[in-house]
C-alpha cells in the first residue's frame, strides 16, 4: 500500500479496505496483480496456513513482481 501511495496509484486511508483500493487502481494489469497479491497475503496471514520454502520462493517472486510493476509504472 505504501508503494501504491508513494507512486500516486491510490490515496491511503486507515478506513479503506483492499476492495476500496482496487477501484482506485486504473491500470488493469496492476489492479489484477494487486488482487492476486492481496489474496495471497489474506490466505496465508488470516488463514494461518503454513508455507514451506518452495512455496515461499514462488510467493516471494509474485510479490516482488508486483512491487516492480508499481515502481516501474509511474
N, CA, C and O atoms as CSV, one atom per row, in Angstrom:
chain,resi,resn,atom,element,x,y,z
A,1,UNK,N,N,0.826,-1.184,0.000
A,1,UNK,CA,C,0.000,0.000,0.000
A,1,UNK,C,C,0.873,1.252,0.000
A,1,UNK,O,O,0.542,2.263,-0.620
A,2,UNK,N,N,1.991,1.159,0.707
A,2,UNK,CA,C,2.888,2.316,0.736
A,2,UNK,C,C,3.437,2.617,-0.654
A,2,UNK,O,O,3.465,3.776,-1.070
A,3,UNK,N,N,3.870,1.594,-1.370
A,3,UNK,CA,C,4.375,1.815,-2.734
A,3,UNK,C,C,3.292,2.398,-3.635
A,3,UNK,O,O,3.553,3.306,-4.424
A,4,UNK,N,N,2.087,1.875,-3.515
A,4,UNK,CA,C,0.989,2.385,-4.334
A,4,UNK,C,C,0.687,3.845,-4.008
A,4,UNK,O,O,0.417,4.644,-4.905
A,5,UNK,N,N,0.734,4.185,-2.733
A,5,UNK,CA,C,0.505,5.569,-2.312
A,5,UNK,C,C,1.641,6.468,-2.769
A,5,UNK,O,O,1.405,7.541,-3.324
A,6,UNK,N,N,2.877,6.030,-2.537
A,6,UNK,CA,C,4.044,6.831,-2.916
A,6,UNK,C,C,4.093,7.111,-4.409
A,6,UNK,O,O,4.630,8.132,-4.838
A,7,UNK,N,N,3.530,6.197,-5.203
A,7,UNK,CA,C,3.549,6.348,-6.660
A,7,UNK,C,C,2.218,6.857,-7.213
A,7,UNK,O,O,1.961,6.777,-8.414
A,8,UNK,N,N,1.383,7.379,-6.326
A,8,UNK,CA,C,0.117,8.039,-6.690
A,8,UNK,C,C,-0.899,7.145,-7.400
A,8,UNK,O,O,-1.672,7.623,-8.230
A,9,UNK,N,N,-0.900,5.860,-7.081
A,9,UNK,CA,C,-1.920,4.970,-7.630
A,9,UNK,C,C,-3.162,4.934,-6.748
A,9,UNK,O,O,-4.271,4.694,-7.225
A,10,UNK,N,N,-2.960,5.178,-5.449
A,10,UNK,CA,C,-4.073,5.185,-4.503
A,10,UNK,C,C,-3.871,6.326,-3.511
A,10,UNK,O,O,-2.781,6.884,-3.386
A,11,UNK,N,N,-4.934,6.649,-2.823
A,11,UNK,CA,C,-4.866,7.576,-1.689
A,11,UNK,C,C,-5.102,6.744,-0.440
A,11,UNK,O,O,-6.210,6.257,-0.215
A,12,UNK,N,N,-4.063,6.577,0.376
A,12,UNK,CA,C,-4.163,5.740,1.562
A,12,UNK,C,C,-5.062,6.379,2.598
A,12,UNK,O,O,-5.049,7.594,2.793
A,13,UNK,N,N,-5.845,5.535,3.262
A,13,UNK,CA,C,-6.675,5.960,4.376
A,13,UNK,C,C,-6.863,4.761,5.292
A,13,UNK,O,O,-7.099,3.647,4.826
A,14,UNK,N,N,-6.759,4.990,6.577
A,14,UNK,CA,C,-6.839,3.898,7.553
A,14,UNK,C,C,-8.162,3.132,7.465
A,14,UNK,O,O,-8.213,1.954,7.818
A,15,UNK,N,N,-9.223,3.779,7.003
A,15,UNK,CA,C,-10.541,3.147,6.957
A,15,UNK,C,C,-10.837,2.408,5.652
A,15,UNK,O,O,-11.889,1.784,5.518
A,16,UNK,N,N,-9.926,2.474,4.703
A,16,UNK,CA,C,-10.159,1.808,3.419
A,16,UNK,C,C,-9.769,0.340,3.483
A,16,UNK,O,O,-8.905,-0.061,4.263
A,17,UNK,N,N,-10.420,-0.444,2.653
A,17,UNK,CA,C,-10.113,-1.869,2.524
A,17,UNK,C,C,-9.396,-2.112,1.203
A,17,UNK,O,O,-9.324,-1.224,0.354
A,18,UNK,N,N,-8.870,-3.314,1.037
A,18,UNK,CA,C,-8.259,-3.663,-0.247
A,18,UNK,C,C,-9.284,-3.563,-1.368
A,18,UNK,O,O,-8.945,-3.212,-2.498
A,19,UNK,N,N,-10.534,-3.872,-1.054
A,19,UNK,CA,C,-11.612,-3.748,-2.033
A,19,UNK,C,C,-11.741,-2.289,-2.483
A,19,UNK,O,O,-11.944,-2.018,-3.667
A,20,UNK,N,N,-11.625,-1.363,-1.550
A,20,UNK,CA,C,-11.692,0.063,-1.889
A,20,UNK,C,C,-10.515,0.462,-2.777
A,20,UNK,O,O,-10.682,1.175,-3.766
A,21,UNK,N,N,-9.338,-0.002,-2.413
A,21,UNK,CA,C,-8.141,0.367,-3.166
A,21,UNK,C,C,-8.170,-0.161,-4.596
A,21,UNK,O,O,-7.698,0.512,-5.512
A,22,UNK,N,N,-8.713,-1.345,-4.793
A,22,UNK,CA,C,-8.693,-1.914,-6.145
A,22,UNK,C,C,-9.418,-1.011,-7.134
A,22,UNK,O,O,-9.051,-0.968,-8.308
A,23,UNK,N,N,-10.426,-0.299,-6.687
A,23,UNK,CA,C,-11.192,0.582,-7.567
A,23,UNK,C,C,-10.442,1.866,-7.908
A,23,UNK,O,O,-10.792,2.559,-8.863
A,24,UNK,N,N,-9.425,2.176,-7.136
A,24,UNK,CA,C,-8.619,3.369,-7.410
A,24,UNK,C,C,-7.520,3.091,-8.431
A,24,UNK,O,O,-7.025,4.018,-9.071
A,25,UNK,N,N,-7.138,1.848,-8.588
A,25,UNK,CA,C,-6.047,1.483,-9.494
A,25,UNK,C,C,-6.605,1.397,-10.911
A,25,UNK,O,O,-7.378,0.495,-11.234
A,26,UNK,N,N,-6.205,2.341,-11.744
A,26,UNK,CA,C,-6.753,2.442,-13.110
A,26,UNK,C,C,-6.174,1.394,-14.065
A,26,UNK,O,O,-6.891,0.860,-14.912
A,27,UNK,N,N,-4.897,1.106,-13.932
A,27,UNK,CA,C,-4.227,0.156,-14.824
A,27,UNK,C,C,-4.724,-1.262,-14.524
A,27,UNK,O,O,-4.571,-1.751,-13.405
A,28,UNK,N,N,-5.314,-1.913,-15.515
A,28,UNK,CA,C,-5.934,-3.226,-15.286
A,28,UNK,C,C,-4.909,-4.303,-14.919
A,28,UNK,O,O,-5.200,-5.161,-14.085
A,29,UNK,N,N,-3.734,-4.278,-15.512
A,29,UNK,CA,C,-2.708,-5.278,-15.185
A,29,UNK,C,C,-2.224,-5.087,-13.747
A,29,UNK,O,O,-2.034,-6.058,-13.015
A,30,UNK,N,N,-2.030,-3.846,-13.355
A,30,UNK,CA,C,-1.596,-3.550,-11.987
A,30,UNK,C,C,-2.695,-3.909,-10.990
A,30,UNK,O,O,-2.413,-4.454,-9.923
A,31,UNK,N,N,-3.936,-3.608,-11.332
A,31,UNK,CA,C,-5.064,-3.960,-10.459
A,31,UNK,C,C,-5.161,-5.470,-10.286
A,31,UNK,O,O,-5.381,-5.959,-9.178
A,32,UNK,N,N,-5.000,-6.200,-11.369
A,32,UNK,CA,C,-5.057,-7.655,-11.321
A,32,UNK,C,C,-3.959,-8.219,-10.421
A,32,UNK,O,O,-4.211,-9.120,-9.621
A,33,UNK,N,N,-2.755,-7.695,-10.551
A,33,UNK,CA,C,-1.631,-8.159,-9.726
A,33,UNK,C,C,-1.844,-7.759,-8.261
A,33,UNK,O,O,-1.461,-8.502,-7.358
A,34,UNK,N,N,-2.449,-6.595,-8.022
A,34,UNK,CA,C,-2.789,-6.177,-6.660
A,34,UNK,C,C,-3.760,-7.170,-6.028
A,34,UNK,O,O,-3.574,-7.579,-4.883
A,35,UNK,N,N,-4.785,-7.553,-6.767
A,35,UNK,CA,C,-5.765,-8.503,-6.254
A,35,UNK,C,C,-5.123,-9.859,-5.973
A,35,UNK,O,O,-5.426,-10.493,-4.961
A,36,UNK,N,N,-4.248,-10.300,-6.854
A,36,UNK,CA,C,-3.529,-11.564,-6.641
A,36,UNK,C,C,-2.668,-11.487,-5.383
A,36,UNK,O,O,-2.656,-12.413,-4.571
A,37,UNK,N,N,-1.959,-10.392,-5.230
A,37,UNK,CA,C,-1.071,-10.207,-4.088
A,37,UNK,C,C,-1.842,-10.144,-2.775
A,37,UNK,O,O,-1.435,-10.759,-1.789
A,38,UNK,N,N,-2.948,-9.409,-2.753
A,38,UNK,CA,C,-3.730,-9.317,-1.521
A,38,UNK,C,C,-4.402,-10.643,-1.203
A,38,UNK,O,O,-4.575,-10.980,-0.032
A,39,UNK,N,N,-4.778,-11.396,-2.216
A,39,UNK,CA,C,-5.354,-12.725,-1.984
A,39,UNK,C,C,-4.332,-13.632,-1.302
A,39,UNK,O,O,-4.652,-14.326,-0.337
A,40,UNK,N,N,-3.109,-13.620,-1.807
A,40,UNK,CA,C,-2.041,-14.437,-1.223
A,40,UNK,C,C,-1.822,-14.042,0.240
A,40,UNK,O,O,-1.759,-14.899,1.122
A,41,UNK,N,N,-1.709,-12.740,0.482
A,41,UNK,CA,C,-1.486,-12.276,1.843
A,41,UNK,C,C,-2.621,-12.714,2.766
A,41,UNK,O,O,-2.379,-13.269,3.838
A,42,UNK,N,N,-3.845,-12.465,2.349
A,42,UNK,CA,C,-5.010,-12.834,3.173
A,42,UNK,C,C,-5.060,-14.332,3.434
A,42,UNK,O,O,-5.354,-14.767,4.547
A,43,UNK,N,N,-4.776,-15.109,2.412
A,43,UNK,CA,C,-4.827,-16.567,2.519
A,43,UNK,C,C,-3.827,-17.080,3.551
A,43,UNK,O,O,-4.151,-17.930,4.380
A,44,UNK,N,N,-2.607,-16.551,3.485
A,44,UNK,CA,C,-1.549,-17.019,4.391
A,44,UNK,C,C,-1.702,-16.399,5.783
A,44,UNK,O,O,-1.622,-17.109,6.785
A,45,UNK,N,N,-1.920,-15.090,5.853
A,45,UNK,CA,C,-1.962,-14.406,7.146
A,45,UNK,C,C,-3.219,-14.741,7.943
A,45,UNK,O,O,-3.147,-15.182,9.089
A,46,UNK,N,N,-4.367,-14.523,7.316
A,46,UNK,CA,C,-5.620,-14.721,8.052
A,46,UNK,C,C,-6.068,-16.184,8.066
A,46,UNK,O,O,-6.771,-16.618,8.978
A,47,UNK,N,N,-5.656,-16.929,7.055
A,47,UNK,CA,C,-5.983,-18.346,7.028
A,47,UNK,C,C,-5.043,-19.173,7.876
A,47,UNK,O,O,-5.278,-20.357,8.118
A,48,UNK,N,N,-3.968,-18.531,8.325
A,48,UNK,CA,C,-2.968,-19.172,9.169
A,48,UNK,C,C,-2.433,-20.463,8.553
A,48,UNK,O,O,-2.251,-21.469,9.240
A,49,UNK,N,N,-2.185,-20.413,7.247
A,49,UNK,CA,C,-1.634,-21.560,6.547
A,49,UNK,C,C,-0.120,-21.491,6.569
A,49,UNK,O,O,0.469,-20.422,6.413
A,50,UNK,N,N,0.488,-22.617,6.761
A,50,UNK,CA,C,1.947,-22.696,6.727
A,50,UNK,C,C,2.416,-22.698,5.281
A,50,UNK,O,O,1.740,-23.209,4.388
A,51,UNK,N,N,3.579,-22.120,5.074
A,51,UNK,CA,C,4.177,-22.065,3.741
A,51,UNK,C,C,5.562,-22.672,3.841
A,51,UNK,O,O,6.375,-22.257,4.667
A,52,UNK,N,N,5.828,-23.664,2.990
A,52,UNK,CA,C,7.162,-24.257,3.013
A,52,UNK,C,C,8.118,-23.406,2.167
A,52,UNK,O,O,7.700,-22.428,1.546
A,53,UNK,N,N,9.373,-23.776,2.148
A,53,UNK,CA,C,10.394,-22.967,1.467
A,53,UNK,C,C,10.107,-22.813,-0.024
A,53,UNK,O,O,10.259,-21.724,-0.576
A,54,UNK,N,N,9.701,-23.877,-0.665
A,54,UNK,CA,C,9.408,-23.833,-2.094
A,54,UNK,C,C,8.230,-22.896,-2.384
A,54,UNK,O,O,8.285,-22.089,-3.312
A,55,UNK,N,N,7.184,-23.010,-1.595
A,55,UNK,CA,C,6.017,-22.138,-1.768
A,55,UNK,C,C,6.398,-20.683,-1.491
A,55,UNK,O,O,5.958,-19.773,-2.194
A,56,UNK,N,N,7.214,-20.475,-0.467
A,56,UNK,CA,C,7.648,-19.131,-0.129
A,56,UNK,C,C,8.380,-18.481,-1.301
A,56,UNK,O,O,8.127,-17.322,-1.630
A,57,UNK,N,N,9.281,-19.224,-1.925
A,57,UNK,CA,C,10.043,-18.681,-3.052
A,57,UNK,C,C,9.119,-18.284,-4.195
A,57,UNK,O,O,9.327,-17.247,-4.825
A,58,UNK,N,N,8.105,-19.093,-4.469
A,58,UNK,CA,C,7.139,-18.776,-5.522
A,58,UNK,C,C,6.344,-17.526,-5.169
A,58,UNK,O,O,6.155,-16.641,-6.004
A,59,UNK,N,N,5.882,-17.462,-3.926
A,59,UNK,CA,C,5.103,-16.308,-3.482
A,59,UNK,C,C,5.950,-15.045,-3.435
A,59,UNK,O,O,5.474,-13.959,-3.768
A,60,UNK,N,N,7.192,-15.187,-3.025
A,60,UNK,CA,C,8.091,-14.037,-2.967
A,60,UNK,C,C,8.298,-13.449,-4.362
A,60,UNK,O,O,8.317,-12.229,-4.526
A,61,UNK,N,N,8.452,-14.308,-5.357
A,61,UNK,CA,C,8.625,-13.838,-6.733
A,61,UNK,C,C,7.389,-13.053,-7.194
A,61,UNK,O,O,7.508,-12.019,-7.851
A,62,UNK,N,N,6.216,-13.555,-6.843
A,62,UNK,CA,C,4.976,-12.880,-7.207
A,62,UNK,C,C,4.879,-11.512,-6.535
A,62,UNK,O,O,4.510,-10.525,-7.171
A,63,UNK,N,N,5.211,-11.463,-5.257
A,63,UNK,CA,C,5.174,-10.191,-4.517
A,63,UNK,C,C,6.193,-9.201,-5.090
A,63,UNK,O,O,5.890,-8.018,-5.246
A,64,UNK,N,N,7.387,-9.680,-5.401
A,64,UNK,CA,C,8.413,-8.813,-5.976
A,64,UNK,C,C,8.005,-8.293,-7.348
A,64,UNK,O,O,8.289,-7.145,-7.690
A,65,UNK,N,N,7.342,-9.132,-8.130
A,65,UNK,CA,C,6.866,-8.711,-9.448
A,65,UNK,C,C,5.868,-7.564,-9.293
A,65,UNK,O,O,5.910,-6.591,-10.046
A,66,UNK,N,N,4.979,-7.685,-8.320
A,66,UNK,CA,C,4.021,-6.614,-8.074
A,66,UNK,C,C,4.750,-5.333,-7.668
A,66,UNK,O,O,4.447,-4.258,-8.186
A,67,UNK,N,N,5.696,-5.439,-6.755
A,67,UNK,CA,C,6.467,-4.272,-6.327
A,67,UNK,C,C,7.181,-3.606,-7.490
A,67,UNK,O,O,7.221,-2.379,-7.581
A,68,UNK,N,N,7.743,-4.411,-8.374
A,68,UNK,CA,C,8.424,-3.870,-9.555
A,68,UNK,C,C,7.438,-3.200,-10.494
A,68,UNK,O,O,7.747,-2.160,-11.076
A,69,UNK,N,N,6.259,-3.778,-10.651
A,69,UNK,CA,C,5.232,-3.168,-11.500
A,69,UNK,C,C,4.851,-1.779,-10.968
A,69,UNK,O,O,4.730,-0.823,-11.735
A,70,UNK,N,N,4.669,-1.685,-9.674
A,70,UNK,CA,C,4.284,-0.413,-9.068
A,70,UNK,C,C,5.377,0.618,-9.269
A,70,UNK,O,O,5.095,1.763,-9.623
A,71,UNK,N,N,6.607,0.227,-9.048
A,71,UNK,CA,C,7.741,1.157,-9.163
A,71,UNK,C,C,7.994,1.585,-10.598
A,71,UNK,O,O,8.432,2.710,-10.840
A,72,UNK,N,N,7.723,0.699,-11.555
A,72,UNK,CA,C,8.039,0.995,-12.951
A,72,UNK,C,C,6.878,1.573,-13.750
A,72,UNK,O,O,7.087,2.063,-14.859
A,73,UNK,N,N,5.674,1.528,-13.223
A,73,UNK,CA,C,4.504,2.003,-13.950
A,73,UNK,C,C,4.437,3.527,-14.042
A,73,UNK,O,O,3.879,4.077,-14.991
A,74,UNK,N,N,4.999,4.185,-13.070
A,74,UNK,CA,C,4.844,5.634,-12.981
A,74,UNK,C,C,5.575,6.352,-14.081
A,74,UNK,O,O,5.542,7.581,-14.145
